[in-house]
Structures are given as structure tokens and as C-alpha cells.
Amino acid sequence: MQLEVGVASHGLALDGVLTLPEPAAGLVLFAHGSGSSRLSRRNRYVASVLVDAGLATLLLDLLTAAEERIDELDRSLRFDIPLLGRRLIGAIDWVGCQPDLSDLPIGLFGASTGAAAALVAAAARPESVAAVVSRGGRPDLAPADLPLVACPTCLIVGGLDFEVLQLNRQAAMLLTAPHALQVVPGATHLFEESGALEQAAHLARDWFLRHLAGARTEALS
């Protein structure tokens, strides 16, 4: 089942696409970044891999349409990590109020600056977020939140994305929760090389299945 949804967050209705397989082992919220949206080809592909594995997904626009137009001009809002983090926290709270979703363990998938927003939200909602995955992310943009993240966190970076790889290595040193830095050989920042995005998606799938399925088993026991 796939639905267009309006996600209530801090007085706004954020556009989202919810895909809910039956049964679902967990729900992964996608935080897009750097001018991307819920229609991102790359994140939609990753979401399809997760859905095929039995995970529900919610691809979410953290900016309104009007804000996206502003961001296209000056690129300011995509780097407003506190704003993006608050919006994602609101989305997590919204999920907790939905009868069909509230019992699902939550994972957060962040790309680019959306990864920083995911880590801010995970730090703020440790009782709700069971796992985080960053793809080509900028966790370094949330340095104060990294030590507060309590859930298992996977940082996926292209082997040829040299600057971002170094930033992720530095960010990983600030994480106190279980974490892994996974490097996709031969991949650049957007994982456009043959097989690179598929490998990143499979790494994300395996991380979420391991930690969300485990969280659900624990909650039901």
C-alpha cells in the first residue's frame, strides 16, 4: 500500500509518501538534503529495496514548497540543521499518533544534510528511534548531537568521496552508540557509478533489518 500523506510537524503539513507492506518489520523515515525531495530518484530506489525486505518507508519533504523555492535561490535552508531536525522530530511524533504505524520500530535514513537532521532527531527521541543510516551524509554538521545518539548508527560513504569520507571518520569518533563506517569502493558522493547505489541500499537494508527487527522482538516480548 502506498499513500500520499500530510505529516503534521510544528504547525505545518509536510508532504510525504508512505509505503506500508504487510506485515512490516519497522518504519524508515527518509530525511532528504541538499535540494532533494521525497521524489529523489536515489532515495526512492533505496526505499524500494527496504520495502522489498518488509520495511515500511516514509519519504518526507522537510521543507514546504514555498521554502524549497527560497532554498533554490540561496541554498540556506538545506543547511539549517536545527530547522530540519525539528521537522523530523515532529514527524517522529506524528508517526507515534498513527494507529497503523505507532507500534513499528522507527529507523531514520538521512542523505547529505538530511543525515545531520536524522542524528539530531535520534538524539532528541532516543526512546523512539531504533537505528540510523546515513548515505553520503554530513554528520559533522550535528557535532553536539553525535554523543547523544543512543541507537546503532551506520555511516555509508563512497570511497572516492574523499572530503565527506574524512568528515564521516571524524564524526564517527564522536559517536558513543554502536556504529559502523561502511565505505563503498569506487563510489563518489552521489553513488552514480554502476552498482554503487545498489550496494549502499543493501547495506542500509541489512542494518535496518538487524536493528529494527530486533527492537520489535524486544518490544513484543
Secondary structure, DSSP 8 states (H G I E B T S, - for coil): -EEEEEEEETTEEEEEEEE--SS-S-EEEEE--TT--TT-HHHHHHHHHHHHTT-EEEEE-SS-HHHHHHHHHH--GGG-HHHHHHHHHHHHHHHTT-TTTTTS-EEEEEETHHHHHHHHHHHH-TTTEEEEEEES--GGG-TTTGGG--S-EEEEEETT-HHHHHHHHHHHTT--SSEEEEEETT--TT--STTHHHHHHHHHHHHHHHHHHHHHHHHH-
